[in-house]
Amino acid sequence: MQPIAVNWEKCKGCGLCLLACPVDVFRLNEHNKAVPVFADDCHVCHQCEDDCPTGAIHIAHTITSSRKASIYDQPGLDLTFVDWSAK
């Protein structure tokens, strides 16, 4: 299995993966489908996978450098939104 797989039947060519990827892994091919041209540069942040509206992108969970867990997921971290405009 490839570390980054794109299901071209699901891919609509919207380009959101290009915008989501912080290291510019994707390009659109001549059929307007996402291609992970620079897959070796992937930081495995899963932003492309999370932002794809059709679920066409899959990042392999066997990649050891996975950054799916974020510092914001740490137990006890208070992420309560404070609406300062209401004060």
Secondary structure by P-SEA (a helix, b strand, c coil): ccccccccccccccccccccccccccccccccccccccccccccccccccccccccccccccccccccccccccccccccccccccc
